[in-house]
Each structure stands twice: as C-alpha cells, then as structure tokens.
Amino acid sequence: MAPNNKSNESLMFLFICLLSVKDNAVDFNQVAAATNLKIPAARMRYSRLKKQLEPELVDGKFDLTKGTVEASDPVEAAASAAPDESTAAATAAATAASPAKKKRGGKRKKTVADEDDA
C-alpha cells in the first residue's frame, strides 16, 4: 500500500526544520524559503505538527518497537494512537452527565409590531 501523501509532506517539512536549526532554534526564514511558504505559515505548520506529535512522547521518549502502524509513517502512527483509559472515562462521564439540549428554532410568528417595523 502506498504511504499517505500528507504524512510524507509532514515528514519532509519536519526534516527541513531539522536541517534549518541554528543556535538551538528553527530558522523559519530558511524553512519558509525551502518550502515556498510565508514565515508565519511555516511557524504555524511547525507548531501544529509539534502539537500533534507531542502527546505520543512519554517522559521525552517514544518506543518505536510497539507501534502498530508502519515505521515509514510516523505522523500516521501519532494520529492513530488510541486514547488512554482516563481520557475515555472522562469523555463517557461528560457525555452521560450532560442533559439533552432543547431544540429551538422554527419560524417566529409575526406580530403587529414586526409589521410596523417593516
């Protein structure tokens, strides 16, 4: 099966960021030039990718031997990871505790005041 194109783009972007590190910081001017993006867009793409991948780290480490997704697709592996039990329990509790919302809507009846305004 062919790898996901979006994952390849993210992996290549991350590699360009890695190549553009100067003084322990990513040089987004260089990243933007290499990726044909504007500087704020490069920063935002990096921050979104970082936000997506960080939950997979445990104490700054990631075990590559226990992944179920192919090793050639790290972004897909991060996206398909199952939530832990505490997150699932909190979601279930929040769903059960919230009452059903009353539906509103429909057409409003015209009154004499509405006709005078029109």
Sequence and secondary structure as in RCSB ss.txt:
>XXXX:A:sequence
MAPNNKSNESLMFLFICLLSVKDNAVDFNQVAAATNLKIPAARMRYSRLKKQLEPELVDGKFDLTKGTVEASDPV
EAAASAAPDESTAAATAAATAASPAKKKRGGKRKKTVADEDDA
>XXXX:A:secstr
    HHHHHHHHHHHHHHHTEETTEE HHHHHHHHT  HHHHHHHHHHHHHHHGGG BTTB  TTS SS TT HH
HHHHT    HHHHHHHHHHHHHS       S     HHHHHH 
